[in-house]
């Protein structure tokens, strides 16, 4: 077994989902997630994509992500909106509460640590 993994999603069937109904604020967003790595200790990496809409988010985990394409707005409760487009990166720490709004279908790669 190799000691590395590429981010090639062509051979991976994506998981499909959507925000929980009680978190949905606008639109009808749909998610696709390609889980590429699930490592011991609660570490996950992959690619996530969402169509337009807006929902509430609450993070119990730590996440780093890099926007590959699209336009989203992440707003922390009581904070200013942060517009994210292709090339932008962000870390959301445990305890983050706010909203995620997809303006234009957004794709990101991510690393999550529980």
C-alpha positions as CSV (number, residue, x, y, z in Angstrom):
1,X,0.0,0.0,0.0
2,X,1.3,3.4,-0.9
3,X,2.1,6.0,1.7
4,X,0.3,8.8,-0.3
5,X,-3.1,9.4,-1.8
6,X,-3.9,11.7,-4.7
7,X,-7.1,13.7,-4.8
8,X,-8.5,11.9,-7.8
9,X,-12.3,11.7,-7.4
10,X,-13.1,10.0,-10.7
11,X,-13.2,6.5,-9.2
12,X,-15.1,7.6,-6.0
13,X,-18.8,7.6,-5.8
14,X,-19.9,10.8,-4.0
15,X,-22.1,10.8,-0.9
16,X,-25.1,13.1,-1.5
17,X,-26.8,15.2,1.1
18,X,-28.3,18.5,2.1
19,X,-28.5,20.7,5.2
20,X,-30.8,19.4,8.0
21,X,-34.3,20.9,7.4
22,X,-34.1,22.8,10.7
23,X,-30.9,24.6,9.6
24,X,-32.0,25.6,6.1
25,X,-32.5,29.3,5.7
26,X,-32.9,29.7,1.9
27,X,-32.9,27.8,-1.4
28,X,-32.6,24.1,-1.9
29,X,-28.9,23.3,-1.6
30,X,-27.5,19.9,-2.4
31,X,-24.2,18.5,-1.3
32,X,-21.8,16.0,-2.9
33,X,-18.9,14.8,-0.8
34,X,-16.0,12.6,-2.0
35,X,-14.3,11.2,1.1
36,X,-10.8,10.4,0.1
37,X,-9.2,9.7,3.4
38,X,-10.5,8.6,6.8
39,X,-7.4,8.1,9.1
40,X,-7.2,7.0,12.7
41,X,-7.8,9.6,15.3
42,X,-10.7,11.2,13.5
43,X,-9.0,12.8,10.5
44,X,-10.9,13.2,7.3
45,X,-9.9,14.6,3.9
46,X,-11.7,15.0,0.6
47,X,-13.7,17.2,-1.7
48,X,-17.1,18.8,-1.0
49,X,-19.4,20.6,-3.4
50,X,-22.7,22.5,-2.7
51,X,-25.3,24.2,-4.9
52,X,-26.8,27.6,-4.1
53,X,-28.6,28.1,-0.8
54,X,-28.1,29.2,2.8
55,X,-28.0,27.3,6.1
56,X,-26.9,27.6,9.7
57,X,-23.6,25.9,10.6
58,X,-22.3,24.8,14.0
59,X,-18.8,23.3,14.2
60,X,-17.8,20.8,16.8
61,X,-14.7,19.8,14.8
62,X,-11.7,21.7,13.3
63,X,-11.7,22.2,9.6
64,X,-9.2,23.6,7.1
65,X,-10.5,24.1,3.5
66,X,-9.4,25.6,0.3
67,X,-12.0,26.8,-2.2
68,X,-11.4,25.3,-5.6
69,X,-14.3,27.1,-7.5
70,X,-17.5,29.0,-6.9
71,X,-18.5,31.7,-4.5
72,X,-19.7,31.3,-0.9
73,X,-20.2,33.6,2.0
74,X,-19.4,32.4,5.6
75,X,-20.7,34.6,8.4
76,X,-19.9,34.0,12.1
77,X,-22.7,34.9,14.5
78,X,-22.2,38.6,15.3
79,X,-19.5,38.9,12.7
80,X,-19.0,40.3,9.2
81,X,-19.6,38.1,6.1
82,X,-16.5,36.6,4.5
83,X,-16.7,36.1,0.7
84,X,-14.8,33.0,-0.4
85,X,-13.9,32.3,-4.1
86,X,-11.5,30.0,-5.9
87,X,-8.1,30.2,-4.3
88,X,-9.3,31.3,-0.8
89,X,-8.6,29.2,2.3
90,X,-10.1,29.2,5.8
91,X,-9.9,27.4,9.1
92,X,-13.1,27.0,11.2
93,X,-12.5,26.0,14.8
94,X,-14.7,24.1,17.2
95,X,-17.4,26.3,18.5
96,X,-17.9,28.3,15.3
97,X,-21.5,29.2,14.8
98,X,-22.9,31.1,11.8
99,X,-24.2,30.6,8.3
100,X,-22.9,29.3,5.0
101,X,-24.4,30.7,1.9
102,X,-23.5,29.3,-1.5
103,X,-24.0,32.1,-4.1
104,X,-22.4,30.1,-7.0
105,X,-21.9,26.3,-6.8
106,X,-18.9,25.9,-4.6
107,X,-16.3,23.1,-4.5
108,X,-13.6,22.9,-1.8
109,X,-11.1,20.4,-0.6
110,X,-11.0,19.9,3.1
111,X,-9.2,18.4,6.1
112,X,-11.3,17.8,9.2
113,X,-10.1,16.8,12.6
114,X,-12.6,15.6,15.2
